[in-house]
Amino acid sequence: MTIEKLPAKQPRMNAADIASLLCSRLCHDLMSPVGALNNGIELLADEQDPDMRVKCMELLAESARTSANKLKFFRLAFGAAGGFGEAIDTGEARSALEGLFSSDGRTEIGWMVAGGKLPKGAAKLLLNLALIGGDALVRGGRLDVGAEQGADGIEIAIRAEGPRVVLDAVVKAMLLDGASDLVEPRTAGAWLAHTLAAEAGGAVQLSQDETVLVIGAHLPLHG
């Protein structure tokens, strides 16, 4: 298993650019459950059979739950999450991550985050790296998420293991190098993760083979 690390570069995109790309990613991920909500409402309006109406209601409930889970996750991972102050409760982060992957039924989450709170930047980095790890589990598997704060900083570790693990080469380059000319909606989370680590004076590392992906980040404490 090879370990890769590239020196952090200063991001060259402006805030409007990255906001637009993150919004595009959010809209892409919400299109399916929101579309299912719309379809369910149309079916419910025309359906008279009681059993079919029950199934329509189940479809609506599942689609609404999936949409809410995605919004909760992306609020913490991409948004300002202003209501949480300078720190985010790790229980909220765990709930958001588990909700995001609960609908597919293929990904088991292991949560090993020490402490009750993480600085907002560290929590956002943790969630974005976890999203990358989860997306790499193309056939499902186990996603372990860990973080620990020590005297010299915060250590974050993500481990994705499954029958087949695929990390897109552009996502990898964005995560390690932060090259802004490669940013698009599907790589915006990786760019944000790289930027969060770089702005904190830290770096992202990863190792990968066909069945295991490990992503780590160190954020030094300042002051």
C-alpha atoms as a printed R data frame, in Angstrom:
    type eleno elety resid chain resno       x      y       z
1   ATOM     1    CA   MET     A     1   0.000  0.000   0.000
2   ATOM     2    CA   THR     A     2   1.531  3.315  -1.049
3   ATOM     3    CA   ILE     A     3   1.291  6.515   0.950
4   ATOM     4    CA   GLU     A     4   0.940  9.758  -0.954
5   ATOM     5    CA   LYS     A     5   1.402 13.298   0.213
6   ATOM     6    CA   LEU     A     6   1.834 16.508  -1.710
7   ATOM     7    CA   PRO     A     7   2.708 19.913  -0.270
8   ATOM     8    CA   ALA     A     8  -0.253 22.176   0.355
9   ATOM     9    CA   LYS     A     9  -0.848 24.941  -2.175
10  ATOM    10    CA   GLN     A    10  -2.718 28.155  -1.587
11  ATOM    11    CA   PRO     A    11  -6.213 27.965  -3.110
12  ATOM    12    CA   ARG     A    12  -6.790 30.191  -6.113
13  ATOM    13    CA   MET     A    13 -10.596 30.105  -6.314
14  ATOM    14    CA   ASN     A    14 -12.726 32.880  -4.908
15  ATOM    15    CA   ALA     A    15 -15.611 32.404  -2.496
16  ATOM    16    CA   ALA     A    16 -18.281 32.819  -5.171
17  ATOM    17    CA   ASP     A    17 -16.721 30.100  -7.324
18  ATOM    18    CA   ILE     A    18 -16.572 27.505  -4.580
19  ATOM    19    CA   ALA     A    19 -20.046 28.398  -3.278
20  ATOM    20    CA   SER     A    20 -21.435 27.835  -6.765
21  ATOM    21    CA   LEU     A    21 -19.736 24.453  -7.068
22  ATOM    22    CA   LEU     A    22 -20.850 23.288  -3.642
23  ATOM    23    CA   CYS     A    23 -24.412 24.326  -4.461
24  ATOM    24    CA   SER     A    24 -24.190 22.308  -7.667
25  ATOM    25    CA   ARG     A    25 -23.049 19.259  -5.692
26  ATOM    26    CA   LEU     A    26 -25.901 19.707  -3.230
27  ATOM    27    CA   CYS     A    27 -28.483 20.072  -6.014
28  ATOM    28    CA   HIS     A    28 -27.122 16.953  -7.745
29  ATOM    29    CA   ASP     A    29 -27.413 14.873  -4.571
30  ATOM    30    CA   LEU     A    30 -30.909 16.150  -3.789
31  ATOM    31    CA   MET     A    31 -32.282 15.656  -7.294
32  ATOM    32    CA   SER     A    32 -33.095 11.968  -6.806
33  ATOM    33    CA   PRO     A    33 -34.946 12.097  -3.445
34  ATOM    34    CA   VAL     A    34 -36.774 15.320  -4.318
35  ATOM    35    CA   GLY     A    35 -37.762 13.847  -7.680
36  ATOM    36    CA   ALA     A    36 -39.069 10.777  -5.871
37  ATOM    37    CA   LEU     A    37 -41.125 13.056  -3.619
38  ATOM    38    CA   ASN     A    38 -42.662 14.697  -6.663
39  ATOM    39    CA   ASN     A    39 -43.416 11.326  -8.279
40  ATOM    40    CA   GLY     A    40 -44.956 10.023  -5.076
41  ATOM    41    CA   ILE     A    41 -47.262 13.014  -4.765
42  ATOM    42    CA   GLU     A    42 -48.409 12.590  -8.372
43  ATOM    43    CA   LEU     A    43 -49.085  8.891  -7.829
44  ATOM    44    CA   LEU     A    44 -50.934  9.563  -4.599
45  ATOM    45    CA   ALA     A    45 -53.194 12.095  -6.290
46  ATOM    46    CA   ASP     A    46 -54.322  9.572  -8.928
47  ATOM    47    CA   GLU     A    47 -54.249  6.322  -6.959
48  ATOM    48    CA   GLN     A    48 -57.469  4.978  -5.408
49  ATOM    49    CA   ASP     A    49 -56.322  1.501  -4.336
50  ATOM    50    CA   PRO     A    50 -55.719  1.539  -0.533
51  ATOM    51    CA   ASP     A    51 -52.661 -0.732  -0.687
52  ATOM    52    CA   MET     A    52 -51.056  1.364  -3.402
53  ATOM    53    CA   ARG     A    53 -51.755  4.541  -1.446
54  ATOM    54    CA   VAL     A    54 -49.940  3.028   1.528
55  ATOM    55    CA   LYS     A    55 -46.962  2.278  -0.712
56  ATOM    56    CA   CYS     A    56 -47.046  5.839  -2.038
57  ATOM    57    CA   MET     A    57 -46.975  7.169   1.520
58  ATOM    58    CA   GLU     A    58 -44.010  4.934   2.319
59  ATOM    59    CA   LEU     A    59 -42.212  6.288  -0.769
60  ATOM    60    CA   LEU     A    60 -42.947  9.852   0.294
61  ATOM    61    CA   ALA     A    61 -41.728  9.218   3.848
62  ATOM    62    CA   GLU     A    62 -38.495  7.594   2.687
63  ATOM    63    CA   SER     A    63 -37.796 10.345   0.139
64  ATOM    64    CA   ALA     A    64 -38.484 13.061   2.705
65  ATOM    65    CA   ARG     A    65 -36.198 11.353   5.222
66  ATOM    66    CA   THR     A    66 -33.400 11.005   2.646
67  ATOM    67    CA   SER     A    67 -33.718 14.658   1.616
68  ATOM    68    CA   ALA     A    68 -33.621 15.831   5.241
69  ATOM    69    CA   ASN     A    69 -30.573 13.654   5.999
70  ATOM    70    CA   LYS     A    70 -28.672 15.000   3.010
71  ATOM    71    CA   LEU     A    71 -29.511 18.586   3.920
72  ATOM    72    CA   LYS     A    72 -28.412 18.029   7.521
73  ATOM    73    CA   PHE     A    73 -25.104 16.562   6.399
74  ATOM    74    CA   PHE     A    74 -24.329 19.222   3.799
75  ATOM    75    CA   ARG     A    75 -25.261 21.995   6.209
76  ATOM    76    CA   LEU     A    76 -22.490 20.813   8.528
77  ATOM    77    CA   ALA     A    77 -19.979 19.732   5.861
78  ATOM    78    CA   PHE     A    78 -20.395 22.592   3.370
79  ATOM    79    CA   GLY     A    79 -22.413 25.328   5.066
80  ATOM    80    CA   ALA     A    80 -21.634 27.916   7.702
81  ATOM    81    CA   ALA     A    81 -23.525 25.980  10.404
82  ATOM    82    CA   GLY     A    82 -23.822 29.307  12.195
83  ATOM    83    CA   GLY     A    83 -25.997 27.971  14.983
84  ATOM    84    CA   PHE     A    84 -23.119 25.878  16.323
85  ATOM    85    CA   GLY     A    85 -20.727 28.721  17.183
86  ATOM    86    CA   GLU     A    86 -17.003 28.030  16.886
87  ATOM    87    CA   ALA     A    87 -17.346 24.325  17.742
88  ATOM    88    CA   ILE     A    88 -19.607 21.551  16.517
89  ATOM    89    CA   ASP     A    89 -20.994 18.839  18.749
90  ATOM    90    CA   THR     A    90 -19.521 15.516  17.660
91  ATOM    91    CA   GLY     A    91 -22.890 13.874  18.249
92  ATOM    92    CA   GLU     A    92 -24.413 16.148  15.596
93  ATOM    93    CA   ALA     A    93 -21.621 15.271  13.179
94  ATOM    94    CA   ARG     A    94 -22.101 11.549  13.829
95  ATOM    95    CA   SER     A    95 -25.864 11.788  13.358
96  ATOM    96    CA   ALA     A    96 -25.415 13.668  10.080
97  ATOM    97    CA   LEU     A    97 -22.941 11.125   8.722
98  ATOM    98    CA   GLU     A    98 -24.992  8.094   9.749
99  ATOM    99    CA   GLY     A    99 -28.116  9.660   8.263
100 ATOM   100    CA   LEU     A   100 -26.368 10.281   4.960
101 ATOM   101    CA   PHE     A   101 -25.434  6.617   4.508
102 ATOM   102    CA   SER     A   102 -28.460  5.050   6.200
103 ATOM   103    CA   SER     A   103 -30.600  4.949   3.055
104 ATOM   104    CA   ASP     A   104 -28.304  2.711   0.996
105 ATOM   105    CA   GLY     A   105 -28.077 -0.007   3.656
106 ATOM   106    CA   ARG     A   106 -24.659 -1.007   2.297
107 ATOM   107    CA   THR     A   107 -22.301  1.063   4.424
108 ATOM   108    CA   GLU     A   108 -21.565  0.375   8.086
109 ATOM   109    CA   ILE     A   109 -20.295  3.365  10.060
110 ATOM   110    CA   GLY     A   110 -17.726  3.083  12.830
111 ATOM   111    CA   TRP     A   111 -17.419  6.247  14.939
112 ATOM   112    CA   MET     A   112 -14.275  6.778  17.018
113 ATOM   113    CA   VAL     A   113 -14.163 10.518  17.696
114 ATOM   114    CA   ALA     A   114 -12.873 11.529  21.101
115 ATOM   115    CA   GLY     A   115 -14.453 14.408  22.980
116 ATOM   116    CA   GLY     A   116 -17.820 16.110  22.834
117 ATOM   117    CA   LYS     A   117 -16.907 18.935  20.465
118 ATOM   118    CA   LEU     A   118 -14.581 19.723  17.574
119 ATOM   119    CA   PRO     A   119 -13.581 23.129  16.216
120 ATOM   120    CA   LYS     A   120 -15.840 23.976  13.299
121 ATOM   121    CA   GLY     A   121 -13.050 23.732  10.697
122 ATOM   122    CA   ALA     A   122 -11.929 20.341  11.993
123 ATOM   123    CA   ALA     A   123 -15.499 19.013  12.029
124 ATOM   124    CA   LYS     A   124 -16.099 20.181   8.457
125 ATOM   125    CA   LEU     A   125 -12.830 18.585   7.353
126 ATOM   126    CA   LEU     A   126 -13.760 15.342   9.116
127 ATOM   127    CA   LEU     A   127 -17.149 15.182   7.376
128 ATOM   128    CA   ASN     A   128 -15.772 16.007   3.941
129 ATOM   129    CA   LEU     A   129 -13.074 13.343   4.235
130 ATOM   130    CA   ALA     A   130 -15.693 10.867   5.452
131 ATOM   131    CA   LEU     A   131 -17.857 11.703   2.436
132 ATOM   132    CA   ILE     A   132 -14.929 11.020   0.112
133 ATOM   133    CA   GLY     A   133 -14.245  7.715   1.859
134 ATOM   134    CA   GLY     A   134 -17.899  6.703   1.725
135 ATOM   135    CA   ASP     A   135 -18.200  7.603  -1.963
136 ATOM   136    CA   ALA     A   136 -15.179  5.387  -2.675
137 ATOM   137    CA   LEU     A   137 -17.067  2.335  -1.343
138 ATOM   138    CA   VAL     A   138 -18.746  1.639  -4.671
139 ATOM   139    CA   ARG     A   139 -20.046 -1.756  -3.483
140 ATOM   140    CA   GLY     A   140 -20.563 -0.787   0.134
141 ATOM   141    CA   GLY     A   141 -18.459 -1.826   3.099
142 ATOM   142    CA   ARG     A   142 -17.307 -0.264   6.347
143 ATOM   143    CA   LEU     A   143 -16.413  3.370   6.947
144 ATOM   144    CA   ASP     A   144 -14.476  4.085  10.150
145 ATOM   145    CA   VAL     A   145 -14.190  7.713  11.241
146 ATOM   146    CA   GLY     A   146 -11.802  8.812  13.957
147 ATOM   147    CA   ALA     A   147 -10.481 12.038  15.459
148 ATOM   148    CA   GLU     A   148  -8.474 12.904  18.530
149 ATOM   149    CA   GLN     A   149  -7.217 16.191  19.906
150 ATOM   150    CA   GLY     A   150  -3.829 16.179  21.598
151 ATOM   151    CA   ALA     A   151  -1.211 18.619  22.781
152 ATOM   152    CA   ASP     A   152   0.150 19.189  19.278
153 ATOM   153    CA   GLY     A   153  -3.098 19.339  17.335
154 ATOM   154    CA   ILE     A   154  -6.002 17.339  15.964
155 ATOM   155    CA   GLU     A   155  -5.542 14.034  14.188
156 ATOM   156    CA   ILE     A   156  -8.246 12.863  11.785
157 ATOM   157    CA   ALA     A   157  -8.356  9.382  10.258
158 ATOM   158    CA   ILE     A   158 -10.837  7.900   7.796
159 ATOM   159    CA   ARG     A   159 -10.702  4.236   6.795
160 ATOM   160    CA   ALA     A   160 -12.921  2.834   4.043
161 ATOM   161    CA   GLU     A   161 -12.859 -0.911   3.445
162 ATOM   162    CA   GLY     A   162 -15.007 -2.929   1.083
163 ATOM   163    CA   PRO     A   163 -15.040 -5.412  -1.812
164 ATOM   164    CA   ARG     A   164 -14.026 -2.635  -4.184
165 ATOM   165    CA   VAL     A   165 -12.682  0.799  -3.294
166 ATOM   166    CA   VAL     A   166 -12.391  3.385  -6.056
167 ATOM   167    CA   LEU     A   167 -11.061  6.901  -5.517
168 ATOM   168    CA   ASP     A   168 -11.332  9.056  -8.621
169 ATOM   169    CA   ALA     A   169  -7.906 10.276  -9.757
170 ATOM   170    CA   VAL     A   170  -9.116 13.870 -10.013
171 ATOM   171    CA   VAL     A   171 -10.597 13.734  -6.515
172 ATOM   172    CA   LYS     A   172  -7.274 12.371  -5.258
173 ATOM   173    CA   ALA     A   173  -5.322 15.142  -6.975
174 ATOM   174    CA   MET     A   174  -7.687 17.759  -5.623
175 ATOM   175    CA   LEU     A   175  -7.507 16.363  -2.110
176 ATOM   176    CA   LEU     A   176  -3.710 16.237  -2.038
177 ATOM   177    CA   ASP     A   177  -2.751 19.132  -4.296
178 ATOM   178    CA   GLY     A   178  -5.723 21.504  -4.282
179 ATOM   179    CA   ALA     A   179  -5.254 22.481  -7.932
180 ATOM   180    CA   SER     A   180  -8.128 24.897  -8.526
181 ATOM   181    CA   ASP     A   181  -8.174 24.344 -12.289
182 ATOM   182    CA   LEU     A   182  -9.598 20.855 -11.631
183 ATOM   183    CA   VAL     A   183 -12.472 21.933  -9.397
184 ATOM   184    CA   GLU     A   184 -15.952 20.902 -10.496
185 ATOM   185    CA   PRO     A   185 -19.068 19.944  -8.511
186 ATOM   186    CA   ARG     A   186 -17.951 16.345  -7.926
187 ATOM   187    CA   THR     A   187 -14.521 17.456  -6.664
188 ATOM   188    CA   ALA     A   188 -15.650 20.511  -4.701
189 ATOM   189    CA   GLY     A   189 -15.710 18.597  -1.404
190 ATOM   190    CA   ALA     A   190 -12.133 17.429  -1.934
191 ATOM   191    CA   TRP     A   191 -11.061 20.997  -2.722
192 ATOM   192    CA   LEU     A   192 -12.797 22.226   0.427
193 ATOM   193    CA   ALA     A   193 -11.097 19.515   2.500
194 ATOM   194    CA   HIS     A   194  -7.686 20.438   1.092
195 ATOM   195    CA   THR     A   195  -8.362 24.111   1.738
196 ATOM   196    CA   LEU     A   196  -9.527 23.575   5.322
197 ATOM   197    CA   ALA     A   197  -6.381 21.585   6.092
198 ATOM   198    CA   ALA     A   198  -4.077 24.074   4.353
199 ATOM   199    CA   GLU     A   199  -5.622 27.112   6.052
200 ATOM   200    CA   ALA     A   200  -5.099 25.432   9.424
201 ATOM   201    CA   GLY     A   201  -1.439 24.811   8.598
202 ATOM   202    CA   GLY     A   202  -2.007 21.104   8.196
203 ATOM   203    CA   ALA     A   203  -1.930 18.549   5.416
204 ATOM   204    CA   VAL     A   204  -3.853 15.580   4.067
205 ATOM   205    CA   GLN     A   205  -2.324 12.159   3.410
206 ATOM   206    CA   LEU     A   206  -3.774  8.998   1.958
207 ATOM   207    CA   SER     A   207  -2.952  5.386   1.235
208 ATOM   208    CA   GLN     A   208  -4.955  3.094  -1.008
209 ATOM   209    CA   ASP     A   209  -5.232 -0.342  -2.514
210 ATOM   210    CA   GLU     A   210  -8.126 -2.181  -4.163
211 ATOM   211    CA   THR     A   211 -10.067 -2.826  -0.957
212 ATOM   212    CA   VAL     A   212  -8.859 -0.243   1.586
213 ATOM   213    CA   LEU     A   213  -8.576  3.529   1.502
214 ATOM   214    CA   VAL     A   214  -7.102  5.448   4.445
215 ATOM   215    CA   ILE     A   215  -7.206  9.242   4.560
216 ATOM   216    CA   GLY     A   216  -5.532 11.165   7.344
217 ATOM   217    CA   ALA     A   217  -5.113 14.803   8.282
218 ATOM   218    CA   HIS     A   218  -3.163 16.630  10.961
219 ATOM   219    CA   LEU     A   219  -4.270 20.078  12.110
220 ATOM   220    CA   PRO     A   220  -1.704 21.733  14.378
221 ATOM   221    CA   LEU     A   221  -2.817 23.821  17.342
222 ATOM   222    CA   HIS     A   222  -1.910 27.484  17.206
223 ATOM   223    CA   GLY     A   223  -1.113 29.851  19.954
